[in-house]
Amino acid sequence: MSLSKPMLGLVTGGTLGLLDGLSGFLEPSLAPVMTSVITFSMLKGLVSGLAIGFFSQRVHSMPLGLFAGIVIAAILSLLVVLKAGMGLFWDIMLPGMLVGLIVGFATQKFGTRVEDSAAR
């Protein structure tokens, strides 16, 4: 089974975003807002995964793909930090950037270009 880079980014980002949100259960103080944590983590993963996938579609360089993954995820994580509060800066930024790094790697390494998928 082969997925296009944007689709692989969407699936990988969404899955890792969901796992990131579910990790909030490890912090008891987040219990009242777990629905929001899971929702926004998964949404952040989906959006960043799709953006990273489209970037990987255009740029075929592993180092640039990894860098773009980190930057795109960091920007989206920063938007969440601005809403959640600066006290949670590293708790949101580090996992978000790790998701971006993993998605950047996956899309560069395993995704197929859309032109390649259409030719099959």
Stockholm file with secondary structure:
# STOCKHOLM 1.0

chainA/1-120         MSLSKPMLGLVTGGTLGLLDGLSGFLEPSLAPVMTSVITFSMLKGLVSGLAIGFFSQRVHSMPLGLFAGIVIAAILSLLVVLKAGMGLFWDIMLPGMLVGLIVGFATQKFGTRVEDSAAR
#=GR chainA/1-120 SS CCCBHHHHHHHHHHHHHHHHHHGGGGSGGGGGGHHHHHHHHHHHHHHHHHHHHHHHHHCCCHHHHHHHHHHHHHHHHHHHHHHHCGGGHHHHHHHHHHHHHHHHHHHHHHCBCHHHHHHC
#=GC SS_cons         CCCBHHHHHHHHHHHHHHHHHHGGGGSGGGGGGHHHHHHHHHHHHHHHHHHHHHHHHHCCCHHHHHHHHHHHHHHHHHHHHHHHCGGGHHHHHHHHHHHHHHHHHHHHHHCBCHHHHHHC
//
